[in-house]
Amino acid sequence: MIKRPLGKTGLLVPPVGLGGIPFQRIDAEGTKAIMARALELGANFIDTARGYTVSEAYIGHGLKALGRDNFILATKSMQRTREGVLKELAISLSDLGTDYIDLYQFHNVANFSDYETLMGEDGAYQAIKEKQAEGVIRHIGISTHSVDLLKRFVEDGHFETIQFPYNPMERQGEDWFKKAHDKGIGFIVMKPFAGGAIDHKELSLRTILHNEAVSVVIPGVDSIEQLEQNVLAASPLTPLSKEEQATMQAEADSLGSHFCRRCRYCLPCAVGIDIPMVFLMEGYYTRYNLKDWVKERYAGFEKKAEDCIDCGLCESRCPYHLPIRDMLKQASAVLD
């Protein structure tokens, strides 16, 4: 894969890296095996987060065996205050088994109040700037799902990278990618498969990577096979044919904009419903003609869509502002 500059950081990154969320589903040795194969393929950019439970520790296990300096390591924190972020940074460094982090990002900044706290006198940003001066942090970035905040981050220019969802179904930030690129801000794409909703994964990756403003895309993987398929999309990168464009557009049209990306920020549900999994089952039932399989699987759910108590807590957490309660009612009508 031909490396791309990560904005003005001076880092050259592969167009396809590793998203660390799914490492939670495997184990330390499995993570190390994926990292070893990624290194062979040149996909040496790894993105994780303090909030991804054991992901950092598993990556740390891999780094110990494979060599810290062979990877470009990015992690994230949800903390917005000086005290909170310094505590989390210490845990990240320990779990990752390193004394420096290439890219430290403020994770999922969801609203302007959050941002003002982050940037305030006792906020996390100033604390991490100090750690950058000490050499513990090499570069500083931020992530969000909000277009309004994306605009603000680009305009303010405080961050060397921005991480944002982007795929053929979600192009809402596209105009601001170019503005970020023109200002030398590196762009990291999350949710390249719309949280698993996209079937044509290779086509989605190729669509994303043909945007020159994109520095690196970070699909999550939990197997070597998934990693190899992702890397293949950019080795070499070829434009979509008219037929492939039509296929991708047809899938985008079928999903529309009101769909669950399975980011899981809505959880935990007050009564224990696995909301993203319910929507996944509904999608398999209605779009993929897997009715018998879905009925058998859904029957084993401890809590179902019909158990929703209409409290609205999930909607207050959803970064996409989905009408989750109404969507659960629709799912219940199909599945229950």
Secondary structure as UniProt FT lines:
FT   STRAND          4..5
FT   TURN            7..8
FT   STRAND          12..13
FT   STRAND          18..19
FT   HELIX           21..25
FT   HELIX           28..41
FT   STRAND          45..47
FT   TURN            50..51
FT   TURN            53..54
FT   HELIX           55..66
FT   HELIX           68..70
FT   STRAND          72..77
FT   HELIX           82..96
FT   STRAND          101..106
FT   HELIX           112..119
FT   TURN            121..122
FT   HELIX           124..134
FT   STRAND          137..143
FT   HELIX           147..156
FT   STRAND          161..165
FT   TURN            168..169
FT   TURN            172..173
FT   HELIX           174..182
FT   TURN            183..184
FT   STRAND          186..190
FT   TURN            192..193
FT   HELIX           194..196
FT   HELIX           201..209
FT   TURN            212..213
FT   STRAND          216..217
FT   HELIX           224..232
FT   TURN            233..236
FT   HELIX           242..255
FT   TURN            265..266
FT   TURN            270..271
FT   HELIX           275..287
FT   HELIX           291..299
FT   HELIX           305..307
FT   HELIX           313..317
FT   TURN            319..320
FT   HELIX           324..335
//
